[in-house]
Amino acid sequence: MTATGKLRLDRRTVATARRLAAAAGRPVVDLARSHTTVSVERATLRLAGISGADPDGIPWVNRLVDTVRDQVGLGGGVAGPVYDALLRDGHQDLTLLAQKAAAGSVTFRAGPAGAPAKRAAAKAVKAGLARVDQQRRARERLVRKIGDPRQRPWIYLIVATGDIYEDIPQAQAAARAGADVIAVIRSTGQSLLDYVPEGATREGFAGTYATQENFRLMRAALDETSKEVGRYVRLTNYASGLCMPEIAALAGLERLDMMLNDSMYGILFRDINPIRTFVDQRFSRQIHARAGIIINTGEDNYLTTADAVDAAHTVTVSQLLNEYFAHEAGLEDWQLGLGHAFEINPEVPESFRLELAHALLARELFPDAPLKWMPPTKHMTGDVFRGNLLDGFFNLAGALTGQGILLVGMMTEAVVTPWLSDRDIALQNVRYVLSAAGNLHEDFTPGVFIRDRAHTVLREAVTLLRQIGGQGLLDAIGEGTFGIMRRPADRGKGLDGVEQRGPGYFNPAIDVLDGAA
């Protein structure tokens, strides 16, 4: 056996796991390449410059894509029919065209678009991608000028009041108190909206709506605070849900730095149709790759519904699948914030050693990925003293195993929406542990118990990947393999927004992004 790392993992077993993950994922990629969705088409037009909403708050891009779909379908893509109509109309304004289409005064033509329409569409979309490129370069310049956090893991803190103008001072205060990454959690239920709200919002529920203007406002505020604290403070939002491609495009246009983007989260925990999700996630990840955005995946959520010991191997399998899908879309290892969590019941004997085994396995399987390590939630009881102690053990596990992104645990988790004072105490906990531990991971050498547990999880992951390869990933999801949620491929929200690409399908964004990938 050729062993590697502190866990002495068998290189051949690791290679087999990756090969099996690729075999399981390839048919899903083929499915994504042969279908489109309303959100992919809307994202393409957003890159081309359309913006705004009607008096009822429905974005003009939705109005336009829906009209094209009703008249000629999505199988050929919307860019061709839209730019054909735009050139015939003699205008260059997509938003005005959308307004006319909504009023019923535009007729779209079926069939392959002519060369002039294709050239005009490609020019407009490339201008949007050029802005994404410009924002990536701006981030790189700011990191060089201001500086990166001196420590790893980066400290990741959630801020979300529902009001973007309240979020901003809280986010700035959190950055001053030591947070390296600010995540603005979305308003409850936004992932199930099949449109992206417009403008600055102040009415979110248990979170703040993800909009282009909210992205712009928060990024500008954190740029100011970055200069003040002497390190570039990163901004995170969520690209999951029915509008995954659009939110990814808006994030690239407004220079977000991380996005929650998991290949199966929307399927399992929001009951979004699996085909819709896989088509949307491929396009969204291609945008993230282009924009230099780090993705955060959602394996930690599996352990809130399934047992963290019995289902540990499903986390590893999902991480391997997420890695395959990410690489296929063009993301590099430094952009893979693969998720896992400290969710073993603390009453289980040797629970901390088991957590170390799982965390170190993830670290050694993905040595170049900035893993996102999630705090305990499932077994938080409302006892704030016990909760703060559990978070301290979680922080120590992160330091011992060299995690890349550490989400701040709250002792009031699952009890109340945290107050600023709760966040301050939680940040004190993180700062103390990381400072006291220093480079303790260099001295940490696991014993037989931890090594054996990690090897067991890896073997179970390989066994499950073989099973998935035999039955197909979509069927495995339908049978409740991940997070014990059963999600059949012919059901779920958003299925009516999926359409197979026709022989003349044209999408200038996909043409560019596929070439880059």
Buried (B, 14 or more C-beta within 10 A) or exposed (E): EEEEBBBBBBEEBBEBBBBBBBBBBBEBBEBBBEBBBBBBBBBBBBBBBBBBBBEEEBBBBBBBBBBBBEBBBBBBBBBBBBBBBBBEBEEEEBBBBBBBBBEEEBEBBEEBBBEEBBBBBBEBBBEBBEBBBEBBEEBEEBBEEBEEBEBBBBBBBBBBBBBBBBBBEBBBBBBEBBBBBBBBBBBEEBBBBBBBBBBBBBEBEEBBBBBBBBBBBBBEBBBEBBBEBEBBBBBBBBBBBBBBBBBBBBBBBBBBBBBBBBBBBBBBBBBBBBBBBBBBBBBBBBBBBBBBBBBBBBBBBBBBBBBBBEBBBBBBBBBBBBBBBBBBBBBEBEBBBBBBBBBBEBEBEEBBBBBBBBBBBBBBBBEEBBBBBBBBBBBBEEEBEBBBBBBBBBBBBBBBBBBBBBBBBBBBBEBEEBEEEBBBBBBEBBBEBBEEBEEBBEEBEBEEEBBEBBBBBBBBBBEBBBBBBEEBBBEBBBBBBBBEBEBEBEEBBBBEBBBEBBEEBBBBBBBBBBEEB
